[in-house]
Amino acid sequence: MDAGVVIPLWIKLAYTLFVLVTVAVYAVRYPLGNFLWFSDIALLAMVPALWFESSLLASMMAVAILLPEALWNVSFFGQILTGRRLTGLTDYMFDPAKPLYLRALSLFHVFLPPLLVWMIAQLGYATEGWIAQTVLAWIVLPLSYWLTTPEENVNWVYGFGARPQQRMPPLAYLLLLMIGFPALIYLPTHFLLQALFG
């Protein structure tokens, strides 16, 4: 951490308050396994990252979610602008059966990526972040498989799409996913962040 950098107190307080409210609501409205989503882990991990001004934590979370969140935002704003469903990632945001306040809390997907990039610009990019995030993923993905249901499909551990995949044995697919996240998401993001902020 750069000793000359201080994250403004108002950002720390506002973000922490938002997370406390979100966790309280999600704990009532969703199964606890919902917190295993990498985006939810990033939401939570950013609290200590902000307070301790941790480049490592910010870098880990950026490596984990910048690419998936970019897809989430393209899907969300694309459907708002065109009225067409681009992916299934944001279907719940347009589901009138879900209360508006619950969907509004999910707008953290919009502001979390810029906050992460801003933090890394301030604190620097920790190049070991992608390795640490890979280790975390290798813990979270099996937990997502064992502790959640195919209907929840947390972190896509049962397949991409609404139904579980049938093309290979479930554990073989999980192993492939554990290789795919680091190789196809974390490593490219690592190289990009390293080039921009390393």
C-alpha positions in Angstrom: 0.0 0.0 0.0 1.2 3.5 -0.8 1.5 5.3 2.5 0.6 8.6 0.9 -2.8 7.4 -0.4 -5.8 7.6 1.8 -9.3 6.4 0.6 -11.7 9.2 1.7 -13.6 8.3 4.9 -17.0 9.1 3.3 -16.4 6.4 0.7 -15.6 3.9 3.3 -18.6 4.8 5.4 -21.1 5.0 2.5 -19.9 1.7 1.0 -19.9 -0.1 4.4 -23.5 1.1 5.1 -24.6 -0.1 1.7 -23.1 -3.5 2.2 -24.7 -3.8 5.7 -28.1 -3.1 4.3 -27.6 -5.4 1.3 -26.4 -8.3 3.4 -29.3 -7.9 5.8 -31.9 -7.9 3.0 -30.2 -10.7 1.0 -29.9 -12.9 4.2 -33.7 -12.7 4.4 -34.7 -12.8 0.8 -32.1 -15.3 -0.7 -30.6 -18.7 0.4 -27.3 -18.2 2.2 -25.5 -19.9 -0.7 -26.2 -16.8 -2.7 -23.3 -15.1 -0.9 -21.0 -17.6 -2.7 -21.4 -15.8 -6.0 -18.0 -14.2 -6.8 -19.7 -10.8 -7.3 -21.2 -11.1 -3.7 -17.8 -12.1 -2.4 -16.3 -9.1 -4.1 -19.0 -6.9 -2.6 -18.1 -8.1 0.9 -14.4 -8.2 0.5 -14.3 -4.6 -0.6 -15.2 -3.5 2.9 -11.9 -4.6 4.4 -10.2 -3.6 1.2 -11.4 -0.1 1.6 -10.7 0.2 5.3 -7.3 -1.3 5.2 -6.5 0.2 1.8 -5.5 -3.2 0.6 -4.1 -3.4 -2.9 -4.1 -7.2 -2.7 -7.7 -7.5 -1.8 -8.8 -5.0 -4.4 -6.6 -6.7 -7.1 -8.1 -10.1 -6.2 -11.6 -8.9 -6.6 -10.9 -7.0 -9.8 -9.3 -10.1 -11.3 -12.4 -12.1 -10.2 -15.2 -9.9 -11.4 -14.2 -7.3 -14.0 -14.9 -9.5 -17.0 -18.1 -11.1 -15.7 -19.4 -7.7 -14.5 -18.7 -6.2 -17.9 -20.9 -8.9 -19.4 -23.6 -8.2 -16.7 -23.6 -4.5 -17.5 -23.7 -5.1 -21.2 -26.7 -7.5 -20.7 -28.5 -5.1 -18.3 -28.0 -1.8 -20.2 -28.4 -3.5 -23.5 -31.9 -4.8 -22.5 -32.8 -1.4 -21.2 -31.8 0.4 -24.4 -33.0 -2.2 -26.9 -35.7 -4.1 -25.0 -34.1 -7.3 -26.1 -32.7 -10.0 -23.8 -29.0 -10.4 -24.5 -28.1 -13.0 -21.9 -29.8 -14.6 -19.0 -27.5 -13.0 -16.5 -29.8 -10.1 -15.7 -33.2 -11.7 -16.2 -34.0 -11.2 -12.5 -33.5 -7.4 -12.9 -36.6 -7.3 -15.2 -38.7 -9.8 -13.2 -41.7 -7.8 -11.8 -42.3 -10.6 -9.3 -39.1 -9.4 -7.4 -39.6 -6.2 -5.4 -38.0 -3.1 -6.9 -35.9 -2.5 -3.8 -34.4 -6.0 -4.1 -33.5 -5.4 -7.7 -32.2 -2.0 -6.9 -29.7 -3.4 -4.4 -28.2 -5.4 -7.3 -27.1 -2.2 -8.9 -23.9 -2.7 -7.0 -22.9 -4.6 -10.2 -22.8 -1.2 -11.9 -20.7 0.8 -9.4 -18.4 -2.0 -8.0 -16.2 -2.4 -11.1 -15.4 1.3 -11.4 -14.7 1.5 -7.7 -12.3 -1.5 -8.0 -10.5 0.1 -11.0 -10.2 3.4 -9.1 -8.8 1.7 -6.0 -6.2 -0.1 -8.0 -5.3 3.2 -9.8 -4.8 4.7 -6.3 -3.1 1.8 -4.6 -1.4 0.0 -7.4 -2.0 -3.4 -8.8 -0.8 -6.4 -6.7 0.5 -8.9 -9.3 0.0 -11.8 -6.9 -3.7 -11.0 -6.8 -4.6 -13.4 -9.6 -2.8 -16.3 -7.9 -4.6 -15.5 -4.6 -7.9 -15.3 -6.4 -7.3 -18.6 -8.1 -6.7 -20.3 -4.7 -9.9 -18.6 -3.4 -11.9 -19.8 -6.5 -10.6 -23.4 -6.0 -12.3 -23.2 -2.5 -15.4 -21.3 -3.5 -16.4 -23.4 -6.6 -16.5 -26.8 -4.8 -18.4 -25.1 -2.0 -20.9 -23.7 -4.5 -21.4 -27.2 -5.9 -21.8 -28.9 -2.5 -23.8 -26.2 -0.7 -26.2 -24.9 -3.4 -28.8 -26.4 -5.7 -28.9 -26.8 -9.5 -31.8 -24.3 -9.5 -29.5 -21.6 -7.9 -26.5 -22.6 -10.1 -24.2 -20.4 -8.1 -21.1 -19.5 -10.1 -22.4 -21.8 -12.9 -21.1 -24.9 -11.2 -24.0 -27.0 -12.7 -23.7 -25.5 -16.2 -24.2 -22.4 -18.2 -27.9 -21.6 -18.6 -31.0 -22.4 -16.8 -30.6 -26.2 -16.8 -27.8 -28.4 -15.5 -25.4 -29.4 -18.3 -25.6 -33.1 -19.4 -22.6 -33.4 -21.7 -20.1 -34.6 -19.1 -20.1 -36.0 -15.5 -20.9 -33.2 -13.0 -17.6 -33.4 -11.2 -15.6 -33.4 -14.5 -17.5 -30.2 -15.5 -16.7 -28.7 -12.1 -13.0 -29.5 -12.6 -13.1 -27.9 -16.0 -14.7 -24.8 -14.5 -11.9 -24.7 -11.9 -9.4 -24.6 -14.7 -11.5 -22.2 -16.9 -12.0 -19.4 -14.4 -8.2 -18.8 -13.9 -7.3 -19.5 -17.5 -10.1 -17.6 -19.3 -11.1 -14.9 -16.8 -8.4 -14.3 -14.2 -5.3 -14.4 -16.3 -6.5 -12.1 -19.1 -7.7 -9.6 -16.5 -4.4 -9.9 -14.7 -2.4 -9.1 -17.9 -4.7 -6.1 -18.6 -4.4 -4.7 -15.1 -0.7 -5.3 -15.0 -0.3 -3.4 -18.3 -2.5 -0.5 -17.1 -1.4 -0.2 -13.4 1.6 -2.5 -12.8 
